[in-house]
Amino acid sequence: MPTFTVFKGSNEGKVVESQTTRPDIKGDEVYVKITASGLCGTDEHYRHTDMALGHEGAGVVEDIGPDVKTLKKGDRVGWGYQHDSCRDCEWCLTGRETFCEQRAMYSSANLDQGSMGSHAVWKAGFLFKIPEGLSDADAAPLMCGGATVYNALRMYDVQPDARVGVIGIGGLGHLAIQFAAKMGCDVVVFSNTEGKKDEALKLGASKFVATKGIKAGELDIGRKLDALLVTASVQPDWKLILPAMAPDSKVFLLTVSPDDLVIPYMALIASGISIQGSLVAARAIHRQMLAFAAHHQIKPMNVEYPMTEEGITEAFDTLRAGNMRYRGVLIPQ
């Protein structure tokens, strides 16, 4: 049987090159040659797991099953965190298949393949055509990072006249600034120090706030925030931030953390502030995100690495050290 290459995690955290058997392509399956893979913070959680790594993929269709009608050989496609769903439950039928009880997600399904490898086999319905104007390397980080921030803004109907705060200028945050700004929002960026101020303003922020040294009750940003996207790896100082939220505003939690959320209770009640969990985008919104990014030329700031054991390890180590500016992208050699 023919095989293809995958890069897996391991108990000791070492990236290992391995081989997976290539199945016969049937039904609605698509065989994709991988041309780029983003490195997402979520991948770090599975570096110590015996599974194929990567969920921000871009590539070229090499073969299709007999039931595939929407793709053809040679199409450029990408995929993200979700690989499949039941297609028939309430959530799937209403375009919210990310909540399907039978959803197939990265780290819980298809553990023998990922975006870090030479090829992969995916369901046609969960592949997305990459628009002209986006390279494969630019499209790959949008498949999770871009979809995550765009989904919060689009699914929950953040309006173009909204004032939107972004906490953290990293892999998610630098994309959140671009999407919110291009939607017409007034974007306020919060960071610990002034170090990333120039980048934030160039990406579309209208105001930058360095929070180091500011005490609770001292933060004055003028007009208050209608929405806040939390993209930092640690929780903010809620006693500092919540007074900057407008009545009936919404906080979006976008990063993954095993910690409990600890937040002042009365501040939420007094101003009617909502806390909204948000996943990656469902397929309809994902397609909109790619079209929006291509039209407005929203692109990640990438650092490229070779898709080898050494290259992937270096990318992981850079990400863990907090030195990635801002998305690592792995390119086959």
C-alpha positions as CSV (number, residue, x, y, z in Angstrom):
1,M,0.0,0.0,0.0
2,P,1.3,3.5,-0.8
3,T,2.1,5.7,2.2
4,F,2.5,9.4,3.0
5,T,4.6,11.3,5.6
6,V,3.2,12.7,8.8
7,F,5.0,14.4,11.7
8,K,3.8,13.2,15.1
9,G,4.2,14.2,18.7
10,S,5.5,11.8,21.3
11,N,5.5,11.3,25.1
12,E,8.8,13.1,25.5
13,G,7.7,16.0,23.3
14,K,10.1,15.0,20.4
15,V,8.7,15.6,16.9
16,V,8.9,12.3,15.0
17,E,8.6,11.7,11.2
18,S,6.4,8.7,10.5
19,Q,4.4,7.1,7.7
20,T,0.7,6.6,7.3
21,T,-0.9,4.2,4.8
22,R,-2.7,6.0,2.0
23,P,-6.2,4.5,1.7
24,D,-8.2,4.1,-1.5
25,I,-10.0,7.4,-2.1
26,K,-13.8,6.7,-1.9
27,G,-17.1,8.5,-1.5
28,D,-16.7,12.2,-0.6
29,E,-13.0,11.9,0.3
30,V,-10.2,14.1,-1.1
31,Y,-6.5,13.4,-1.3
32,V,-4.5,16.6,-0.7
33,K,-0.9,17.3,-1.2
34,I,0.1,19.7,1.6
35,T,1.9,22.9,0.6
36,A,1.8,24.8,3.9
37,S,0.9,24.3,7.5
38,G,0.3,26.9,10.2
39,L,1.6,26.3,13.7
40,C,-1.2,27.2,16.2
41,G,-0.9,27.6,19.9
42,T,-3.3,24.6,20.3
43,D,-0.7,22.4,18.6
44,E,1.6,22.9,21.6
45,H,-1.0,21.1,23.8
46,Y,-0.5,17.9,21.7
47,R,3.3,17.9,21.2
48,H,3.5,15.3,24.0
49,T,0.8,13.1,22.4
50,D,1.3,10.2,20.0
51,M,-0.7,11.7,17.2
52,A,-0.2,13.5,13.9
53,L,0.3,17.2,14.4
54,G,-1.2,20.3,12.7
55,H,-4.6,21.6,11.9
56,E,-4.0,24.7,9.8
57,G,-3.5,23.2,6.4
58,A,-3.2,24.3,2.8
59,G,-2.6,22.2,-0.3
60,V,-3.5,21.0,-3.7
61,V,-6.1,18.4,-4.6
62,E,-4.5,15.3,-6.1
63,D,-7.4,12.9,-6.1
64,I,-11.1,12.9,-5.4
65,G,-13.7,10.3,-4.6
66,P,-16.6,9.5,-6.9
67,D,-19.1,11.5,-4.9
68,V,-17.1,14.8,-4.8
69,K,-18.9,17.4,-6.9
70,T,-17.4,20.7,-5.6
71,L,-13.7,20.1,-6.1
72,K,-11.4,19.0,-8.8
73,K,-7.8,17.9,-9.2
74,G,-5.5,20.9,-9.0
75,D,-7.8,23.1,-6.8
76,R,-6.0,24.9,-3.9
77,V,-7.8,24.1,-0.7
78,G,-7.4,24.5,3.1
79,W,-8.8,23.0,6.2
80,G,-9.0,23.7,9.9
81,Y,-9.9,22.3,13.3
82,Q,-13.1,20.5,12.3
83,H,-13.0,17.6,9.9
84,D,-16.6,16.3,9.9
85,S,-20.0,16.3,11.6
86,C,-23.2,14.2,11.4
87,R,-24.7,16.7,8.9
88,D,-28.2,16.0,10.2
89,C,-28.6,17.3,13.8
90,E,-30.2,20.6,14.8
91,W,-26.7,22.3,15.0
92,C,-25.6,21.0,11.6
93,L,-28.9,21.9,9.9
94,T,-28.7,25.5,11.2
95,G,-25.1,26.1,10.1
96,R,-23.6,25.6,13.6
97,E,-21.9,22.2,13.0
98,T,-19.0,23.1,15.3
99,F,-21.5,22.2,18.2
100,C,-22.5,18.9,16.7
101,E,-22.2,16.1,19.3
102,Q,-20.7,13.8,16.6
103,R,-18.2,16.5,15.4
104,A,-14.8,15.2,14.3
105,M,-12.1,17.6,15.6
106,Y,-8.4,17.9,15.7
107,S,-7.0,15.8,18.6
108,S,-10.1,13.7,18.9
109,A,-10.4,12.3,15.4
110,N,-8.2,11.4,12.4
111,L,-5.2,11.1,14.7
112,D,-3.1,9.5,12.0
113,Q,-2.9,12.6,9.9
114,G,-2.6,16.3,10.2
115,S,-1.4,19.4,8.4
116,M,2.2,18.7,9.2
117,G,3.0,16.1,6.6
118,S,3.2,15.4,2.9
119,H,-0.5,14.5,2.3
120,A,-3.8,14.0,4.0
121,V,-7.3,12.6,3.2
122,W,-10.3,14.8,4.2
123,K,-14.0,15.0,3.6
124,A,-14.8,17.4,0.7
125,G,-17.4,19.2,2.7
126,F,-14.8,20.4,5.2
127,L,-12.3,21.6,2.7
128,F,-12.3,25.3,1.6
129,K,-11.1,26.7,-1.7
130,I,-8.4,29.2,-1.3
131,P,-9.3,32.5,-3.1
132,E,-7.0,34.1,-5.6
133,G,-5.0,36.8,-3.8
134,L,-4.0,34.5,-0.9
135,S,-0.9,32.4,-1.1
136,D,-0.9,29.0,0.5
137,A,1.4,30.2,3.2
138,D,-0.8,33.1,4.0
139,A,-4.0,31.0,3.8
140,A,-2.8,28.3,6.2
141,P,-2.8,30.3,9.5
142,L,-6.3,31.7,8.6
143,M,-7.7,28.2,8.7
144,C,-7.8,28.3,12.5
145,G,-6.3,31.6,13.8
146,G,-8.2,33.7,11.2
147,A,-11.4,31.6,11.5
148,T,-11.4,31.9,15.3
149,V,-11.2,35.7,15.5
150,Y,-13.5,36.3,12.5
151,N,-16.1,33.9,13.9
152,A,-16.4,35.9,17.1
153,L,-17.0,39.1,15.2
154,R,-19.3,37.7,12.6
155,M,-21.3,35.0,14.4
156,Y,-22.1,37.3,17.3
157,D,-22.9,40.3,15.1
158,V,-20.4,42.9,16.2
159,Q,-21.4,46.0,14.3
160,P,-19.1,48.2,12.2
161,D,-19.6,51.2,14.5
162,A,-18.5,49.2,17.5
163,R,-15.5,49.9,19.6
164,V,-13.6,46.6,19.8
165,G,-10.8,45.9,22.3
166,V,-8.1,43.3,21.6
167,I,-6.0,41.9,24.4
168,G,-2.7,40.4,23.2
169,I,-0.8,40.9,20.0
170,G,0.2,37.4,19.0
171,G,-0.9,34.8,16.6
172,L,-4.6,35.5,17.1
173,G,-4.4,39.1,18.2
174,H,-2.6,40.5,15.1
175,L,-5.3,38.9,12.9
176,A,-8.1,40.2,15.2
177,I,-6.9,43.7,14.8
178,Q,-6.9,43.5,11.0
179,F,-10.3,41.9,10.7
180,A,-12.0,44.2,13.2
181,A,-10.4,47.3,11.5
182,K,-11.4,46.3,8.0
183,M,-15.0,45.7,9.2
184,G,-15.0,49.4,10.2
185,C,-14.6,48.9,13.9
186,D,-12.7,51.3,16.1
187,V,-10.0,49.0,17.5
188,V,-8.2,49.5,20.9
189,V,-5.3,47.2,21.6
190,F,-4.1,46.4,25.1
191,S,-0.6,45.1,25.7
192,N,1.6,44.9,28.7
193,T,4.3,47.3,27.3
194,E,4.8,49.7,24.4
195,G,7.0,47.2,22.5
196,K,4.3,46.3,19.9
197,K,2.7,49.7,19.6
198,D,3.9,50.6,16.1
199,E,2.9,47.1,14.7
200,A,-0.5,47.4,16.3
201,L,-1.2,50.8,14.7
202,K,0.1,49.6,11.3
203,L,-2.3,46.6,11.5
204,G,-5.2,48.9,12.0
205,A,-5.6,49.8,15.6
206,S,-6.7,53.3,16.4
207,K,-5.5,53.3,20.0
208,F,-2.8,51.4,21.9
209,V,-2.8,51.0,25.6
210,A,0.2,49.8,27.6
211,T,-1.3,48.5,30.8
212,K,1.9,47.9,32.9
213,G,1.8,50.1,36.0
214,I,-1.9,51.1,35.5
215,K,-3.9,50.3,38.6
216,A,-7.5,49.2,38.8
217,G,-9.8,52.3,38.4
218,E,-7.1,54.3,36.6
219,L,-7.7,53.0,33.0
220,D,-9.3,55.7,30.9
221,I,-9.7,55.0,27.2
222,G,-12.4,57.5,26.4
223,R,-15.4,55.8,24.8
224,K,-15.9,52.4,26.3
225,L,-15.7,49.0,24.6
226,D,-18.6,47.3,23.0
227,A,-16.7,44.1,22.5
228,L,-13.4,42.7,23.8
229,L,-11.5,39.8,22.2
230,V,-9.2,38.1,24.7
231,T,-6.4,36.6,22.6
232,A,-3.6,36.6,25.2
233,S,-2.3,33.3,26.7
234,V,-3.1,34.4,30.3
235,Q,-6.2,36.1,31.8
236,P,-6.1,39.9,32.0
237,D,-6.5,41.9,35.2
238,W,-10.3,41.9,35.1
239,K,-10.5,44.6,37.8
240,L,-8.5,46.8,35.4
241,I,-10.4,45.9,32.2
242,L,-14.0,45.6,33.2
243,P,-14.5,49.3,34.0
244,A,-13.5,50.0,30.4
245,M,-16.5,47.9,29.1
246,A,-19.7,49.6,28.0
247,P,-23.1,48.5,29.3
248,D,-24.4,45.5,27.5
249,S,-21.0,44.8,26.0
250,K,-19.5,41.4,25.4
251,V,-16.2,39.7,26.3
252,F,-15.0,36.9,23.9
253,L,-12.7,34.3,25.3
254,L,-10.7,33.0,22.3
255,T,-7.6,31.3,23.8
256,V,-7.4,27.8,25.2
257,S,-6.6,27.5,28.9
258,P,-7.0,24.8,31.5
259,D,-7.5,27.4,34.2
260,D,-10.8,28.5,35.8
261,L,-12.2,31.9,34.8
262,V,-12.0,34.1,37.8
263,I,-13.8,37.5,37.3
264,P,-15.5,40.1,39.4
265,Y,-19.2,39.1,39.8
266,M,-20.8,42.5,40.5
267,A,-19.1,44.3,37.6
268,L,-20.9,42.0,35.2
269,I,-24.2,42.4,36.8
270,A,-24.0,46.2,37.2
271,S,-23.3,46.8,33.5
272,G,-25.0,43.8,31.9
273,I,-21.7,42.5,30.5
274,S,-21.8,39.1,28.8
275,I,-19.0,36.5,28.6
276,Q,-19.1,34.6,25.3
277,G,-17.2,31.4,24.6
278,S,-16.4,31.1,20.9
279,L,-15.0,28.2,18.8
280,V,-13.6,28.2,15.3
281,A,-15.9,29.1,12.5
282,A,-18.6,26.9,11.0
283,R,-18.2,26.3,7.3
284,A,-20.4,29.2,6.0
285,I,-18.6,31.7,8.1
286,H,-15.2,30.1,7.3
287,R,-15.8,30.7,3.6
288,Q,-16.9,34.3,4.3
289,M,-13.7,34.8,6.3
290,L,-11.5,33.6,3.4
291,A,-13.3,35.8,0.9
292,F,-13.1,38.8,3.3
293,A,-9.4,38.3,3.9
294,A,-8.7,38.0,0.2
295,H,-10.7,41.1,-0.7
296,H,-9.2,43.2,2.1
297,Q,-5.7,41.7,1.8
298,I,-5.7,40.6,5.4
299,K,-2.6,38.4,5.9
300,P,-0.8,36.9,8.8
301,M,2.7,38.0,9.7
302,N,4.6,34.7,9.0
303,V,7.9,33.2,10.0
304,E,8.6,30.3,7.7
305,Y,10.3,27.0,8.7
306,P,11.1,23.9,6.8
307,M,8.6,21.0,7.3
308,T,11.2,18.7,8.8
309,E,11.7,17.3,12.3
310,E,14.3,20.0,12.9
311,G,12.2,22.8,11.4
312,I,9.0,21.8,13.2
313,T,10.9,21.5,16.5
314,E,12.5,25.0,16.0
315,A,9.1,26.5,15.3
316,F,7.6,24.9,18.4
317,D,10.4,26.1,20.6
318,T,10.1,29.6,19.3
319,L,6.4,29.6,19.9
320,R,6.8,28.2,23.5
321,A,9.4,30.9,24.3
322,G,7.0,33.6,23.3
323,N,9.2,34.8,20.4
324,M,7.0,34.0,17.4
325,R,6.0,37.2,15.5
326,Y,3.4,36.1,14.8
327,R,2.5,32.8,13.0
328,G,4.9,30.0,12.3
329,V,4.3,28.4,8.9
330,L,5.9,25.1,7.9
331,I,6.8,24.6,4.2
332,P,7.6,21.2,2.6
333,Q,11.1,20.9,1.3
